[in-house]
């Protein structure tokens, strides 16, 4: 990847040698070797050169070594003649030399905002959080002098107390890490951290480089400039608020505020770089001439690049990403002997980077002058796109993480997109768990995840490995990094892959080793000048492996898929439940097979709650189908549990495989869950042909049919017909299920078409077991009984006729929920007993008894009929008398003599007969002996005795009355001389005797 565009010229033909450079606002300040300061109008985005605005000739007597800007006081700080001087802008007058910093070698400026207490007037910044704090702009100028450091501070433009402290060595380069920590470089091998608040130093220790070079450094550090002829200075640049890069010989180390390495990786150069600079997140270095190699098409051997080389290294990966050989034009130019330097306009990592090229020959330098080039970075989007184009997904993600959203508004979308591609890359390399973790976190369309698997798992969604990256939105012109083996998924197992990586690294010398070896041999390597890695770091490791098929990779990939699907499944179900959609409703939605793969792959990669119900259903179908097929391939024993539960599996994707594996029970469960009952029952019918026992043959189909809901009643009728043909009695059990109840009327109609006997049995079941009281079913049963009776009579089957007719009589005689008048109209004339029962139900008792007596001549039944309906207090209290009348006063002229049944009736039921009326009905020739029991019973009856006693009492009363009248008509005169004839005593007035004597 080349993150920077070719340099463009800012100034050309600059006669004085530039030594320092500063960009502030729209001004470009250039300090020269003779102490002059040139001011140009500068626009970073403009492709045109800069326009000279002002020139400060003789600003100092010696070269201007360094320029800086102090925002608090709007002043330019210039280091010249070993003393820093402040120049107010824009007048540059009056200058203020910082005499306390005499003997200065370098300086560093840092501005930041601090919440300081209003009463704080000192330079410390570790303030305690409390009320009354005020945001304050604090600018610090740290000047490194001979064996000391001087610290200048301004707070909101007000100068603070100057502080200084002794140092063990003289700092030659200084960079701020944050507002309290400064990194000093004493020499190319000695570095230290300095705390402003504590005024203490901490030495930085790093490993000893593998190859120590005694070559001198030349040029400036990353953000400052020195004269071309100045003594070499160490390489030191600020990377962030917590990190800095230090250069030791040909290696670079990243350290933190504690003086320790924060990154174990080292940056290797083929030789000590002349200068280093940093533009986030890239490290620029100038490599001396002869370290680059350029291939000549016509020459069998390559030639060395005779000019310096600008190498760009990513601080994220510590790998070269771009190389710029100089001159940019023809190597035959005089510029081939030029000296180049890096000048940054400020210590800020986002500051533009300038490159100064000065011819080495004085005559050429005098005539042509120096040139200032600006190295402009490509847009962040272009850089990331290029990394993606080269499959460097890890680098793209690392770069993306360093960017603020303000710089890249679509950062989140890009991150999701690149993470998905990176996950696909990991999947290709056998890192299935890492890939699946990313797929889960990103809420990716499950159709795309499943498409990474072979056809026996993914079905028609399966995509060849060469199309994986385009499937996830990546470039379509990338080469495949893995073998095209769908079953193995990759050509190595995880453990063998790790061992292969280690062996590859052991057998292959490192890039740094090759470069250092080349530097010692005076040769150069094309690999160093490569503008970018060609492949992802993971892809590089796979390219050198032996392609040995490992059977366990497929199992590991399926295990990872299970984890993905079991994670998605409950979440998709929860999202569906939120919109009131359950797996039991899967048959109500279009099948997955009705949707094209393009439509499935086009489903959005967004969180599940944001999907529409239709999209959620599609996700559920994809997940369950893939889970089902993965179980089918590797864990068939788990299929049963999945099939028995409600699911969204696509039947057409798995039914053939299930049939081939003879997983009929699972297939039937699946059919049932999808309401594909016709297929399930047809399969059961096919399987029944292999059974010999009738129960084993019919029970599975019967059990299935007994559980079908009323909405599938037509299917029940259709599929039960063959069972009736096999065994009607067993088939009848289909309609006596306790789980579901089918529409009774439709079942009755269906069964009557098959066999009226089965239909009557079903209605009997409804009435006896289910308590059916509807007159419609009772009438239906009586009609069936009647029709069956007449049919049997017509066929001459007396046994069946008697059986069915008995059921009819018993039914119409014991139930009250049918309509007798309707049935009576259907009866034929010769069904006398049924007519008699119905007449009784219609309260036409006399007609009913006539049928019993005259037609049936069954006097016992007539008598039983009377006993059943007799009510001494109701309208039927005289029913026995009615029967007696029919016996003794026949209405049918053809009736025989019925005196004997009448006498039997009188003898058995005399208490229920009116004695007087009974005696009146008896013929004159009947003797008292024939009715003696009746008379005896009549006399013993309370009602008969009372009549007799009444008449006796009446006769006696009349007799007594007549005798009294007779006695009262007789008179006797009693005087004093009257003597009793019995006792011969005088009666006088004491006694009176009246009597016959």
VOTORLO-62267 format. One record per residue (C-alpha): x, y, z. Coordinates in steps of 0.02 Angstrom, whole numbers, plus 50000, padded with zeros to 5 digits. Each point is the difference from the previous one (the first is absolute). Example, Ala and Ser with C-alpha at 12.3 -4.5 7.8 and 13.67 -1.06 7.14 Angstrom:
2
506154977550390500695017249967
% end
This chain:
997
500005000050000500635017449959499165011750124500845015649931499895008349833501605004249906500775015850075499525016349918501125015349992499655014050122501575010449963501324997549868501605009349960500195005450181501755007750000500304999750186500134983450087498424996950106500394994650177498335001750093498195000849949498375004750084498205000949941498865011150102498285004349936500175004649817501845004450015501534989549963501585005650091501664993849931501615003050098501624999249902501824996150034500495018549993498735005450130498645006549883498144996550021498884998649849498115001550022498854992349869498144999649979499594981650011498464989549965500214981750040498634994749880500635010449855500964991349862500895016249954501605006050080500095012250144500095018949979501365009950087499255012650120501465006950099501854997250032500925003350161501805001649947501304998350135498784994650133501524992050080501844998949958500024981149995498884986349933498244998950068500044982450072498194998350057498355009349990498484998850111498395009150045499345004950171498145002249987499735008350168501005015249953499864998549810501874999849979501264990949893501424991650092501624997949906501554990450054501585007849931501725003350069499584987950145498675011350071498115000149973499195016649954498175005050001499345010449853498245007250018498934997249848499755007649878501205014450036501484989750061500425014450117500615001450128500934983450012500184992350172501554989050026499764986750133501655002850085499704987250137500084986849863501705005249932500934985349924498404992449937500104984749889498174996449971498265004850060498254993050002498335009050013498384992950071498315008450020498504992950089498475005050100499974996350187498675002550132501025009750127499535007750165499795018749992501325002650133501294988749917501405010649933501364986949983500464988849858499434983050066498534991449919499564985850117498605010150077498714992650116498235000349935498975012350100498735013949978500565016449923501114992649863500205010249840500464993449826501725007349964501084999549844501744994850055501495000649883501684992850049501675003049917501334987550053501745005049945501384987150006501665008250039501724993750045499684988450149498435008950052498215003249949499065016550012498115000250008498975015249947498135000150033498555011249948498244999050069498725008949895501405011049933500775004250167501794994750027500334989250152501534997150104501454992849902500644983550064501574990649960500924984750061501654991349972500084984849886501314986249994500255003049813499605013049870498374996449909500215001349813498194995949956498445002750104498194995149968498475001450110498974984550037498715009350104499925015850104501124992650135501184987949911501395004449878501144987649915501825005349980501294992549883501765002750065500844990049863499534987149869499984986950137499505009450157498235005650038499095005850154498285005550058499835016350092498565004550118499615018650002499014999450162501344990050093501535006749906500694982349994500684989049861499794981549964501214991049885499264989849860500694982449979499764989949843500734983649934501685000949916499764999849811500514984049912501235009349887500755015950068500555012449869501195014050040499385010249855499545017650044498255007049990499725015049892498575012249978498645004750120498774991050112498164998049958499365017450034501585011150007501385004549878501875001950011501305005849876500594988149869501745000850067499504998750182500514986050111498874984649991498584999350125499014985450070498384994149923498535004550112498185003849954498395001650095498654987449952498605004450121499665007050173500674983950074501294993649876501605005249914501154991649874501864999150037501294994249875501514989750048501144995949857498864991449872498554995850116498565010150068499144997450167498365007050062500015005550182498705006950118499965012950139500764987450121501554997949892499564982249952499564992649833498155000049964500124989449843501074984449990500215002249812501525009249937500195010349844501484994049896500955010249871501384993549885501135012950080499895014650120498775012549927500645017449972498405007950061498304994650065498325008950005498234995350043498345003649917498684989850088500044985249982501534999249888501855001250040501095008249868501854996349990501375005149881501124985549953501725003749933500464997249817500314982149946498674992050109498724999149859500004989349845499215003649833499764986549871500565003649821498944991449869501434997949878501334995250126500194982850075500505007550166499185013950097500855016550036500055009450164499065016150026501395012850022498905012750090499215000150173498364991150025498495005850100499224984950083498265000550077499634987550140498324997250083500115002350187498544988050017500864985149920501845005450004500094995249816500515010549849498525006049899500805011949873501725004549932500425016149908501714999749912500775016849956500115008349881498224998349944500545003349820501344992049894501464992850099501195007849874499545017150067501235009750103498774998450140500554982250019501375006350115498845010750102499794999550187498254998550066499315004150171498324998750086499295015750077498365000150097499085016050023499544996550183500154986150129498174995549974499784982849922498745006749874501165013849937500504999749817501694992749956501255008749889501514993249912501495011149956501134994649857501665009049981501274995349866501614993450072501065009449875500265018150054500005006449821498354991549963499305005350168500475018149962499224999649827498454989650032499715002750185499034988850116498264993249978498664997750133498774986149970498434996350097499514982050029498124999350004499034985550069498634991949902498265001350074499654987950140498644991949900501184996749855501304992650116498764988450080499294994949832501744996049938500364989450153498384990749971500444997849817501634991750053499134988950129500885009150143498474999850110500945000350165500985015349944498415008349940499164997250168501515006350095500055015649893498145002550020500164999250189501225014650000498805011549909498745011650075498244999049935500125018149945501364995049876499014985349934498125002150022499634982249942501254992450121498744988450083499354993449835501764997249935500504991250159498554987949987500384997049817501874996950028499734989350153498864989049898501334998149865501314996750132498894986650075499844991949830501905000449984500164991850170498734986949948501024995849846501524997450109499134988150117499725012550141498194995150009499665005350179500715017449974499025002049840498384994250079500265011850147500115014449878498474994249904499014999650162500585017150057499635008049832498224993449985500384994249824498734992649883500034981350044499784995649817501765006549966500744990850147499184983749948500595002849822501804997150058499604981650023499884986249869498394995749913499554985750115499925012850141499495016049910498984992349859499705012249860500745014150104501744992549988501275011449915501734994949935501465006750104500545011549858498345009150016499995001850189500775017350004498855007149864498534992350092500415010750151500215015649894501864998849970500935002349836499624986849872501734998949922500924992350147500914983649986499514985450107501094997550151499444982550041499744984049902498324997249921499484985850113498245001850064500014984850111501615003650091499645018750006501875003150005501564989849978500644999250178499394997850176500215013450129501414991550095500944994749844499765017549933500825007850151501454987849988500195003849816500095018650038501344997450128501014988749885499825012449859500665014050109501424989350062500524994849826499835017249920501145014350053499115015650059499835015249891501115009950114501344986549996499984999949810500105018849992501415001150124500944986349907499725009449840500635016150078501604991550056500244992649826499665016649916498474993549909498195005050004498414990249998498465002749899498934994150145500485015450100499465011549859498334991449978498645012750021498954988250102499724982650060499094990049869498944990450121499285000050172501174993850137498894985050019500004997349814501905000549995500104985850122498834989149898500925002949838501544990650060499134985050076499904982949927498254996649943499654984250098498174995550020499484997850181498344991850028499715008250169499855017549925498274996649937499434994150171500765015350082499135011349876498334991550032500275001450188500265018649977498445000749892498994991650138500585013350121499485013549877498314992449963499594996150181500415018050042498935007049861498534988150023499335006150169500345018149955499054998749837498604990850092499935014050128499905013149863498604990349916499084998050165500055018950020498975001549841498894985350051500684987249879500324982350062500864985149916498334991050001499455012749868501414995449881498794991949878499105016649981501545008749926500764997649827501284986149995501845003949990500094991149833498845013149927501325013550028501505001949886501764999350070500275017949941498565005750108500644990250149501765007149983499265017549985499264999250175500745014350106501384998150129499145009050142499464995550178498544988050007498755012250082500175011449848499494986749875498264998549927498954984650042500314993249825501885001950019499954991950172499074985149929501304998149864501395000550130499104986950105499784988749848501835001449953500624996850177498894985050035500324992249829501885001650020499924993350178498964985349942501194995749857501545001750109499234987950124499544988549857501794999649937500964998450163498814996350144498474990749935499524994650176499535018050041498745001349859498544992650096499995013350135500095013849870498624992649893498814997750145500115018450043499185013549898501295006549876500235009749839500984986849905499724999249812499354982549965500494999549818501835002350048500084984750112498634987549957500964990849866501504998150113498894993750141499214987349885501704994449941500574997650179498334991750045499675012950133498144997749977499485004350177500935016649991499265003549828498244996750064500295011750148500625013149879498514997949885498855001450148500805016050062499825007849827498174994349986500484989349851498854986350059499684992449830501844996149979500144993250176498504988649978500564994049830501684995650076499144990750141498954990649873501574995049905500844994250159498474990050051500214988849849501544992550083499044994450155499104983550019499105002550166498405009849976500285010450156501775004649951499375003949827498585011550045500445007850168501285012849938498815007349872498544999450121500995008750136500495013749878498225002349939499295000750176501045015750033499515010049847498985015750030498275002949924500755011149865500784984549924498414989550004500044996949813501754993150017499394988850141498604993449891501154997149853501384991550097498884989250108499124991549856501374987149973499984996350186498134996449991500354988349858501244990850109499014999450162498425010150029499934997150185501765006450028499735014449880498515005550102501215004550141500645014449894498425009750038499944996550185501555010150044500085009050166501305012349934498985008649866498194999149947499515000949819498365007649939498734986950048498795002649858501364998449866500704984650083498284992150007499705003549816501704992949954499774984250103498264997349932500714999849824501244986750052498814989550105498385005050090500484988150139501585010150035498995016049995498744993250127501454994550108500735017449992498355008350049499794987450141501755004950057499525018449996498424997250100500694987650126501775006650023499905018349952498265003650066499345006349834498225006650023499695008049833498344994249922500874999649831501164985850051498624990650091498875001449849501474994849891500284984550104498164995049997499985002049811501574989549984499244986550110498415000549898500894999349832501124985950059498484990550062499085001749837501584995749903500284984150101498164995249978500165002649815501564989249996499174986850106501275001350138498874996850148501404999950128500645016949950498235006649984499594994450175501625007350068499795017149920498125000750033500314996350183501255014450006498715011349920498664995250124501165001650147500645016849941498325008149964499324993250161501425006450111500485016949930499055016249995501105010149879499254994449835498425005749912498734985550001498785007949881501375001449868500514982050020498194994150005499755007049828501464989549936499434983550075499194986849892498314992750051500674983350058501205006750131498634999650130501045000050157501025015049945498405008849953499284995850170501515007350089499925015749895498125001850029500334998850184501335013649983498685010649914498804996750149498844989549894499964985850124498374992049947500634998349820501634993150063499084986950103498924995649852501584995549903500644989450143498334991150023499274998549826501545000049885501394992950104498864989650114501365002250128498995002750157501524999750112500785014749910498355009250007499954996950186501845005550017499595015549901498605004250122501114997050149501355011449928498865014849970498784997750145499875014850116498684999450137499945018950010500165003949817499054998349840500564981849981499194994050162498664991049899501184992049874499674982550067498145003049986500305005349820500914983849967498594990250085498745008849894500994995249843499944982150061498144999850044499345012949877501104997149843500095013749869500634987749871498614989149938501244986449955500704999250174499834983050089499234996950169501135009050123499084995250162501464990050066501275014349980498705011550078499754988750150501904998450017500145018649996498645001850131500824987350112501735008049988499565018450002498385001150096500655014250112500275010549844498264996649931498425009150048498944986550083498335006549946500495003249820500904983549994498444990950062498985009549873501184994449859499924981750048498844989449893498444993050088500614982249985501535003350105499734991750169500575006850168501184985450010500905006349841500265016950080500104994450180501765006650028499455016549926498495001150113501014995450151501265012949959498635012649965499214996750166501665002250086500305015849912499755015350110498845008549881498834985149989499894997550192499575018050031498504998949886499344984850093500265007650172499155015549945498494990849941499954989550159500095015250110498635007749900498854984950019500314998750188499665018450026498364998249910499514985050108500415009050161498995014949945498484989449964500114991350170500165016750087498445006349915499074984450060500555002150179499605018150003498194995949948499664989950163499515008450172499854994150185499205009650142500944999150164499175004850163500484999050181499084983950019500824991449853501004984550051501484992649900499534983049937501744993450027500515006150170498275004250062500525016950064499065016049985500655010149859499475016850059501045013649915501694991250007499994988349850499254999249829500094984349902499534998549821500154983649915499124986149913499624992350164
% end
